[in-house]
Amino acid sequence: MGAQTANARDRILATACDLFYAHGIRGVGVDRVVAESGVAKATLYSHFPTKADLVIAYLQAADNYWQGQLRAAADAAGPDPGDQLVGLFAAVDVAGEPGGFRGCPFLNTAAESTPGSAIHQATVAHKLAVRVWIRGLAESAGSRDPAGLARALTLLLDGAMSAAAMDAGPDVPTTVAVTARTLVDAALARPPKPGRRR
């Protein structure tokens, strides 16, 4: 693949990612992506034969980015898996910073897609992958019910993303971190760590 071809694909995808996230997948047509990316419609269709293909590529890019943010936040909390389970919520602090945060791209896209469609399945696959990863941390931390803890923490994570999009008050990250710490300490049957947010 030549550099020019790769650049055209990257430009199309970057434009689509910005537009889909800001306006939703139903609010953005292929013609707008073509106009704002500066490519011919034939070029777009040579890389993404259908709009669904473009949306799935957007979700794959969002998955790579968001899972990277979560893992980086967990790693920054130190080597203890229990601390990492709380630390991963620091990614929501970053996500909720001013600058057009509109919540979880997977929840947003799931709400606009048909259950069972390839697009909807991609949103579900992301959520499952995150839950499986968190379950692995819970197992490493010694949770008595790693699946239950992973479920509770991913529900909290989804709620935190929604809250950060709707109410970016300074108490949201603190409340989320305290709640996560409470859940983790209870699941690991260990005394709470006062003053620890992550």
N, C-alpha and C positions, 0 to 999 in steps of 0.2 A: 504494500500500500504506500503510495507516494505521500510526501509530507503535506502537499496541498489537499489531497483527499482526506487525510487524517485530520488536518486542521478544520476542514469543512464539517466533518462529523463532530468534532469537539465543539465547534462553535454552535452547531445546531443543538447539541445536547445541553450545553451550558445555558443557552437561551431558553430552551424548553424547561430546564430545571427551575430557573428563576421565575418563569411565567406560571408554570404549574403550581409551584409552591405559593406564589402570591395570589393567584386567581382561581386555583382549582383546575382539575383536569377537564371539567365540563365547560369552564369559563374561557378556555383557550383553544382556539382552532388551529389547524395546521397552517392556514394562511397567515395567521399572526406570527407563528414561529418562523415561517419563511421570511416575512417582512422584517422582523427584528433581528434575525440572524444574518440577513443579507445574502442568502443563497437562493438558487433557483429551486422551484418546487420539485423538479426532477432530481435534483441533487439530494434533497431531503428524502425522497422516496427510494433513492438508490441505497441509502443507509438504513432507513426505517420504512419498510414497505407499507405499514399501517400506523395509524395514530396509536393503537394499542402497543405496538412495538416501541414507539417513542416513550410512552408512559412507563412501560416496564423498564426501559433503560434508565429513565429518571429514578424509578424506585431502586434500581440496583446501585445507582450512584449515591442515593440517599442512605441506603443500607451500609455501603462502605464507609461513608462519612460518619453516620451516627454510631455504628458499632465501634469505629475507631475512637470517637469521643468518649464513649462509655468505658472502653478498655483503658484509655489513657487516664481517665479520672480514677478508675479503680486502682491502677498501678501507682498513681501518685499518693494514694492513701497508705502505701507501705506494703510489706510482704504478708501481713496477716490477712487471711481470706475474710475473716469477720469484719475487719476494718475496710477491706475492699468492697464488701457488700454495701456498706454505708457510703464509702467514698465515691462509688459510681454515680451517686446522685449529684455530685459536683458538676457533672455534665449538664444538668438542667440549669445551674447557675449561668453557665456560658450560653446555653441556648436561649435563656430568657433575657439576655442583655438587650438594650435598646438597639433597634436596627431592623425592624420588620419581622420579628419572630411571630409566626402564625401557628404555632403548635406542632404537633407530631405529623409529619407528612404522610405517615402510613395510616393513622387514624383518619386524617382528612380524606385521603384517597379511598380508603375502605368505605367511607360514608357515601362517596360518589360513584362507586362501582357496583356491579351486579355480583352478588354472592355466587361463587363457583366459576366466575370468569378468570382468565389468566391474570388480569390486573388485581383482582381481589385476592387470588391465591398468593400473589407476590407480597401483598401486605401481610397476610397471615404467616407466610414463611419467615418474614423478618421478625415478627413478634415471637414466633416459636424459637427462632435461633437465639434471640436475646434471652428468652426464658431458659433454654437449655444451658446457655453459658452461665447464667446466674445460678441455676441449679448445681452446676459443677463447682462454683465457688462455695455454695452452701454445703455441699458434701465435703469439700476440703476443710471447711470451718468446723465440721463436726455436728451439723444440724441433725436433730432427731427426725425431722421431716423435711428433707431438702426440696422435695417437689412442692410442698405446701408453702415453704418460705419463699421459694422462687415465684410462686403464683402471687403471694401477697406483695412482694417487692415489685413485680412487674405491674401489678394493678396500681400501686403507689406511684410508680414511674409514669404510667399513662396519665394518672390524675395530676401529677406534678407538671407534666408538659402542658396539659390543658390549662392549669392554673397560671402557669408562666405566660401563656398566650393571652389570657383574659385579664389577669391581675398581676402585673409585674412588681407588686409591692415588695419591699425588702424582707418582709416576714415570711414570704413563701419559701425561699430556700432554707431558712432556719427551721421552719415548721416541718418541712419535708425531711430534713436531716435528722431532726429529733425523733420523728415518727419512725424513720428507717432504723435508727439506733435502737429504739424501743423494741421493734419487731425482731431485729437481729439478736439482741441480748436475751430476749425471751426465748427465741428459738434455740439458742445455744446454751441456755440455762446457765448464764454467767452474770455476775453483778454488772450493773450498768457502769458506763465510763462517764462520769460527770464532766461537763465542760467540753466534751468531744463532739464536734459536729460531724466529722467524717472519719 
